Amino acid sequence: MIVTFTANPSVDRTSEVDELTRGAVMRARAIRVDAGGKGVNVTRALSANGHASLAVLPSGGAEGEQLLALLADERLRVRAVPIAGAIRANVTIVEPDGTTTKINEPGPSLSEDEVAALTDALLAAAGGARWAVLSGSLPPGAPADLYATLTRSLHAAGVRVAVDTEGDLLRRALSASPDVIKPNRRELEQASGLAVDDVATALAAIDRLRAAGARSVLASLGRDGAVLADPTGTHHATAAVTARSTVGAGDAALAGFLAAGGAGPQALAEAVAWGAAAVSLPGSRMPHPADIDRGAVVINSLNPLEVSA
């Protein structure tokens, strides 16, 4: 079982347009409405590929009802914590070349009691789980060190932790030594303070985050593929893909990585295969087995001596 925690879920509405023009009236070529939130997406991807997962999240307002209905349509396992406010409704605009513009709402303010109820629900759900995934933003009212606190509690319960967030939330989480973090290029730059222009500069940034506490780093670099640095060594993987929508691709990659064991080059290859499949799909749709082309992934170890040690 892999448990995911999404403190700030959403209903995601994706519009495909011929070209995004500021100040103009445009007509959408296609519309999708999906359950959203990074942890929710991880559970969606895992479940679509036959892996047991449970999503822990808050739910409130008409949008919360819509979110739960969307999750029920996908037959996902969910532990929803009622809150007074309405969850977010986010908007994504996608152009034919895959360029994606997102407008994310901040989310509802949570009371101390609601944060405590969410925390309790996660720790109860994670009992006996292989992994817990803490991902995405936190809504107003949630403490900035929540992921660090949860990581320590989950480790004490014997659960491995993956963290996928950004900025100060990620930097604070590093102090609790999460088992893996999954930044994209921008998040890697933010957390490390270094410019990431290619694989070499990504490795320097990854080294800085591991020195700050991350046990492993899975960094997605867009067209440059992905890099994994963990106790098995440092590995790089790429896959050729025609982009349709990048929304949720990093979540699919993390799901593939954890489904394959969460360590080593083969887990990285699975991450890249799942992420590439997600990029080729509309909206924030998660890949199913028929969408995943593992043969398209090229992987190499950047320090083979360490891998063989």
C-alpha positions as CSV (number, residue, x, y, z in Angstrom):
1,M,0.0,0.0,0.0
2,I,1.2,3.5,-0.9
3,V,-0.7,6.3,1.0
4,T,-0.8,9.8,-0.4
5,F,-1.5,13.0,1.4
6,T,-3.0,16.0,-0.4
7,A,-3.7,18.9,2.0
8,N,-4.8,21.2,-0.8
9,P,-6.7,19.2,-3.4
10,S,-8.6,20.7,-6.3
11,V,-11.0,20.1,-9.2
12,D,-8.9,20.8,-12.3
13,R,-10.5,22.2,-15.5
14,T,-8.3,21.9,-18.5
15,S,-9.0,23.8,-21.8
16,E,-7.1,23.1,-25.0
17,V,-6.8,26.2,-27.3
18,D,-5.1,26.8,-30.6
19,E,-3.1,29.7,-29.1
20,L,-3.3,31.6,-25.8
21,T,-3.6,35.3,-26.5
22,R,-3.8,37.7,-23.6
23,G,-6.9,39.9,-23.6
24,A,-8.6,38.0,-26.5
25,V,-11.7,35.9,-26.6
26,M,-10.8,32.3,-27.4
27,R,-12.7,29.1,-28.0
28,A,-11.6,25.8,-26.5
29,R,-11.1,22.8,-28.8
30,A,-11.5,20.4,-25.9
31,I,-12.3,20.4,-22.2
32,R,-11.5,18.0,-19.4
33,V,-12.4,18.1,-15.7
34,D,-10.3,15.9,-13.5
35,A,-9.7,15.3,-9.8
36,G,-6.6,17.4,-8.9
37,G,-3.8,17.7,-6.4
38,K,-0.4,16.1,-6.6
39,G,-1.0,13.3,-4.1
40,V,-4.4,12.6,-5.7
41,N,-2.6,12.3,-9.1
42,V,-0.1,9.8,-7.6
43,T,-3.0,7.7,-6.3
44,R,-4.8,7.9,-9.6
45,A,-1.6,6.8,-11.5
46,L,-0.9,3.9,-9.1
47,S,-4.5,2.7,-9.1
48,A,-4.7,2.8,-12.9
49,N,-1.7,0.5,-13.0
50,G,-2.9,-2.0,-10.5
51,H,-1.0,-0.8,-7.4
52,A,-2.8,-0.4,-4.1
53,S,-3.1,3.2,-3.0
54,L,-5.2,5.3,-0.6
55,A,-5.6,9.1,-0.9
56,V,-6.0,11.2,2.3
57,L,-7.4,14.6,1.7
58,P,-9.8,17.3,3.0
59,S,-13.2,17.8,1.3
60,G,-15.6,20.7,1.6
61,G,-18.1,22.7,-0.4
62,A,-19.6,22.0,-3.8
63,E,-16.1,21.5,-5.3
64,G,-15.4,18.9,-2.6
65,E,-18.5,17.0,-3.5
66,Q,-17.5,17.2,-7.2
67,L,-13.9,16.0,-6.3
68,L,-15.2,13.0,-4.4
69,A,-17.6,12.1,-7.3
70,L,-14.7,12.2,-9.8
71,L,-12.6,10.0,-7.5
72,A,-15.5,7.6,-7.1
73,D,-15.8,7.4,-10.9
74,E,-12.2,6.2,-11.0
75,R,-12.9,3.7,-8.1
76,L,-10.2,5.1,-6.0
77,R,-9.7,4.5,-2.3
78,V,-10.1,7.8,-0.4
79,R,-10.1,8.9,3.2
80,A,-11.8,12.3,3.1
81,V,-11.7,14.7,6.1
82,P,-14.7,17.1,6.2
83,I,-13.7,20.8,6.4
84,A,-15.8,23.9,6.6
85,G,-14.4,25.7,3.5
86,A,-14.7,24.8,-0.2
87,I,-11.6,23.2,-1.8
88,R,-10.0,24.8,-4.9
89,A,-11.0,24.9,-8.5
90,N,-8.0,25.3,-10.7
91,V,-7.8,26.3,-14.4
92,T,-5.3,25.0,-16.9
93,I,-4.9,26.2,-20.6
94,V,-2.9,24.0,-22.9
95,E,-1.6,25.0,-26.4
96,P,-0.9,22.5,-29.2
97,D,2.9,22.4,-28.6
98,G,2.3,21.4,-25.0
99,T,2.8,24.9,-23.5
100,T,0.8,24.9,-20.3
101,T,-0.6,27.9,-18.4
102,K,-2.1,27.2,-14.9
103,I,-4.1,29.4,-12.5
104,N,-4.2,27.8,-9.1
105,E,-6.4,29.1,-6.3
106,P,-4.9,29.3,-2.8
107,G,-7.3,26.9,-1.3
108,P,-9.5,27.1,1.9
109,S,-8.2,28.3,5.2
110,L,-8.0,25.4,7.7
111,S,-8.5,25.6,11.4
112,E,-6.1,24.0,13.9
113,D,-8.7,21.3,14.5
114,E,-9.0,20.6,10.7
115,V,-5.2,20.3,10.4
116,A,-5.1,18.0,13.4
117,A,-7.9,15.8,11.9
118,L,-6.0,15.6,8.6
119,T,-2.8,14.6,10.4
120,D,-4.6,12.0,12.4
121,A,-6.2,10.5,9.3
122,L,-2.9,10.2,7.5
123,L,-1.1,8.5,10.4
124,A,-4.0,6.1,10.9
125,A,-4.1,5.3,7.1
126,A,-0.3,4.9,6.8
127,G,-0.1,2.1,9.4
128,G,1.6,-0.8,7.7
129,A,2.1,1.2,4.4
130,R,5.3,0.8,2.3
131,W,5.4,4.5,1.4
132,A,3.6,7.8,2.3
133,V,3.6,10.6,-0.2
134,L,3.4,14.2,1.0
135,S,2.9,16.4,-2.0
136,G,1.7,19.7,-3.2
137,S,1.1,23.1,-1.6
138,L,-0.5,23.6,1.9
139,P,-3.7,25.7,2.2
140,P,-3.8,28.8,4.4
141,G,-3.8,27.9,8.1
142,A,-1.6,24.9,7.8
143,P,1.8,25.2,9.5
144,A,4.8,25.7,7.2
145,D,6.7,22.8,8.9
146,L,3.8,20.3,8.5
147,Y,5.7,18.1,6.1
148,A,8.7,17.9,8.3
149,T,6.5,17.0,11.3
150,L,4.6,14.4,9.4
151,T,7.9,12.9,8.0
152,R,9.2,12.4,11.5
153,S,6.0,10.8,12.7
154,L,5.8,8.5,9.7
155,H,9.5,7.5,10.1
156,A,8.8,6.7,13.7
157,A,6.0,4.3,12.5
158,G,8.4,2.6,10.1
159,V,7.0,4.2,6.9
160,R,9.2,5.5,4.1
161,V,8.4,9.1,3.0
162,A,8.4,10.8,-0.4
163,V,8.0,14.6,-0.5
164,D,7.1,16.5,-3.6
165,T,6.6,20.2,-2.9
166,E,8.5,23.5,-3.4
167,G,10.1,26.6,-1.8
168,D,10.1,26.9,1.9
169,L,7.9,23.8,2.4
170,L,10.6,21.7,0.7
171,R,13.5,23.3,2.6
172,R,11.8,22.7,5.9
173,A,11.0,19.1,5.0
174,L,14.7,18.4,4.3
175,S,15.4,18.7,8.0
176,A,13.4,15.5,8.6
177,S,15.5,13.5,6.1
178,P,12.7,12.3,3.7
179,D,13.6,9.1,1.9
180,V,13.1,10.7,-1.5
181,I,12.2,14.2,-2.8
182,K,11.0,14.8,-6.3
183,P,11.6,18.4,-7.5
184,N,11.3,19.6,-11.1
185,R,13.8,21.9,-12.6
186,R,12.3,25.1,-11.1
187,E,11.9,23.6,-7.7
188,L,15.4,22.2,-7.8
189,E,16.7,25.7,-8.4
190,Q,14.5,27.2,-5.7
191,A,15.6,24.8,-3.0
192,S,19.3,24.7,-3.9
193,G,19.9,28.3,-4.9
194,L,21.7,27.1,-8.0
195,A,20.8,27.6,-11.7
196,V,20.0,24.3,-13.4
197,D,20.7,24.5,-17.1
198,D,21.6,20.9,-17.9
199,V,22.3,17.5,-16.3
200,A,25.7,18.6,-14.9
201,T,24.2,21.6,-13.1
202,A,21.3,19.5,-11.9
203,L,23.8,17.2,-10.2
204,A,25.4,20.0,-8.3
205,A,21.9,21.2,-7.1
206,I,21.0,17.6,-6.1
207,D,24.2,17.3,-4.1
208,R,23.3,20.4,-2.2
209,L,19.8,19.0,-1.3
210,R,21.2,15.6,-0.2
211,A,23.7,17.4,2.0
212,A,20.7,19.3,3.5
213,G,19.0,16.0,4.4
214,A,17.3,14.3,1.5
215,R,18.3,10.7,1.4
216,S,17.5,10.4,-2.4
217,V,16.6,12.9,-5.1
218,L,14.5,12.2,-8.1
219,A,14.6,15.3,-10.3
220,S,12.5,15.7,-13.4
221,L,14.1,18.0,-15.9
222,G,11.6,18.2,-18.8
223,R,13.2,17.6,-22.1
224,D,16.4,16.7,-20.4
225,G,14.7,13.7,-18.8
226,A,15.2,12.8,-15.1
227,V,18.1,12.3,-12.7
228,L,18.1,10.0,-9.7
229,A,20.8,10.3,-7.0
230,D,20.4,7.6,-4.3
231,P,22.5,5.0,-2.4
232,T,22.7,2.9,-5.6
233,G,24.5,5.7,-7.5
234,T,23.6,8.5,-9.8
235,H,21.5,7.7,-12.9
236,H,20.1,9.7,-15.9
237,A,17.1,8.7,-18.1
238,T,15.4,10.2,-21.1
239,A,12.4,9.2,-23.4
240,A,11.3,10.8,-26.6
241,V,7.7,12.0,-26.4
242,T,5.3,14.3,-28.2
243,A,3.9,16.6,-25.5
244,R,0.2,17.3,-25.2
245,S,-0.1,18.3,-21.5
246,T,2.5,18.5,-18.8
247,V,-0.1,18.7,-16.0
248,G,0.4,15.8,-13.6
249,A,3.4,14.3,-15.4
250,G,5.7,14.7,-12.4
251,D,3.1,13.0,-10.2
252,A,2.9,10.1,-12.7
253,A,6.7,9.8,-12.6
254,L,6.8,9.7,-8.8
255,A,4.0,7.0,-8.9
256,G,6.0,4.9,-11.3
257,F,9.2,5.3,-9.3
258,L,7.5,4.1,-6.1
259,A,5.6,1.3,-7.9
260,A,9.0,0.0,-9.0
261,G,10.5,0.0,-5.5
262,G,11.6,3.6,-5.0
263,A,15.3,3.1,-5.6
264,G,17.8,2.4,-8.3
265,P,18.0,2.7,-12.1
266,Q,15.1,0.4,-12.9
267,A,12.8,2.6,-10.7
268,L,14.1,5.6,-12.5
269,A,13.3,4.0,-15.9
270,E,9.8,3.3,-14.7
271,A,9.4,6.9,-13.5
272,V,10.4,8.3,-16.9
273,A,8.2,5.8,-18.7
274,W,5.1,6.8,-16.7
275,G,5.9,10.5,-16.8
276,A,6.4,10.4,-20.6
277,A,3.1,8.6,-21.0
278,A,1.3,11.3,-18.9
279,V,2.8,14.1,-21.1
280,S,1.3,12.5,-24.2
281,L,-2.2,12.5,-22.7
282,P,-4.8,15.3,-22.4
283,G,-5.4,17.3,-19.3
284,S,-4.2,15.7,-16.1
285,R,-5.2,12.2,-17.2
286,M,-2.9,9.5,-15.6
287,P,-1.5,6.8,-17.8
288,H,-2.8,3.2,-17.9
289,P,-0.7,0.2,-18.8
290,A,-1.4,0.5,-22.5
291,D,-0.1,4.1,-22.5
292,I,3.3,3.2,-21.1
293,D,6.2,2.6,-23.5
294,R,9.1,1.3,-21.5
295,G,11.1,0.6,-24.6
296,A,11.4,4.3,-25.3
297,V,13.4,4.9,-22.2
298,V,17.2,5.3,-22.4
299,I,19.1,5.1,-19.1
300,N,22.7,5.3,-18.1
301,S,24.6,5.4,-14.8
302,L,26.7,8.5,-14.3
303,N,28.9,6.9,-11.7
304,P,29.0,3.1,-12.4
305,L,31.8,2.4,-9.9
306,E,29.5,3.4,-7.1
307,V,26.6,1.4,-8.5
308,S,28.7,-1.8,-8.6
309,A,30.1,-1.3,-5.1
